[in-house]
Amino acid sequence: MNIRQLRIFKEVAQTENMTTASKKLYLSQSAVSQTIHELEEELSSQLFDRQGRAIKLNTVGQIFLRRALSFLEEYEELEAFADGIKNLPLKIGSTITIANQRLPEIITAYQPENGQAEIIIDTAEKILLALTNHEIDLALVEGAVNHQAFDAIAFDSYEMSIIVSKNHPYRKRKSLSIKEFLEQPLLLRDKSSAIRQTLDSWLLLHQEQAQPFLTSINSQAILESVRSNLGITVLPKLLLEKCSRKEDFHTLTFKEGTLKNNMQLVTNKGQQRTPRIQNFYTAVTTKND
């Protein structure tokens, strides 16, 4: 028994006429008649009383029709639901830095053939939590990722720099030691951000720890405080590249080495790549080619 048989039976039962039913179904009368015959054989019961060419739904047929109508209604609702799933927007989570620097270009590359997308912008910690809870389909984050819980591919990276104001005593320096950096009033991102986590992890490798004078979830707010010479910070160098007043700042490196952050496309471990997710992967990775 299958959906096709039930749909043909429904039409025949409601019209009680093979010719009329076949016309409505755009099938030959012999195909309709054969389908009803196969269905009755499978049920081991006649569904119609026949007198010559005339047919009439019998008692068994009436009972079977009620059940068939109920089933077909539920099946059609399920089909409609499945079609709706296909049209759901792709839900993307992104950290603030990637949203500012890369996401507009990625979405432009993705959307023409793939419809709408819903985007959540937050800290790496909150974005990965949303991914774990299946509130989003994929995430664009920076920094370290737990590879036991997630699958991740790096699609780009950016350098992090020490940033001081143009009036700071270090404005003519090219680099600072970690010790010199830690002696300054530090204006840093919040601990849940990938930028801060990368800095903290790097300092820990050198057996050091930052004690910030100010923390913020907003990189632009930190830059304004640096501009006012309240302290120094570590932020992605690319933030200054698009800053309208980048001449107000000076960047330095750490003497101990270059500090970098990977941008990564992340999904839950073993998550199936639907066509839309695969197309998003293509939009992200093609941009880097």
Secondary structure as UniProt FT lines:
FT   HELIX           3..15
FT   HELIX           18..25
FT   HELIX           29..43
FT   STRAND          48..51
FT   TURN            52..53
FT   STRAND          54..57
FT   HELIX           59..86
FT   STRAND          90..94
FT   HELIX           96..101
FT   HELIX           103..114
FT   STRAND          117..121
FT   HELIX           124..132
FT   TURN            133..134
FT   STRAND          138..142
FT   TURN            147..149
FT   STRAND          150..165
FT   TURN            166..167
FT   HELIX           169..172
FT   STRAND          175..176
FT   HELIX           178..182
FT   STRAND          186..189
FT   TURN            191..192
FT   HELIX           194..205
FT   TURN            206..207
FT   STRAND          214..216
FT   HELIX           219..227
FT   TURN            228..229
FT   STRAND          232..236
FT   HELIX           237..241
FT   TURN            244..245
FT   HELIX           246..248
FT   STRAND          249..254
FT   TURN            255..256
FT   STRAND          259..268
FT   TURN            269..270
FT   HELIX           275..287
//
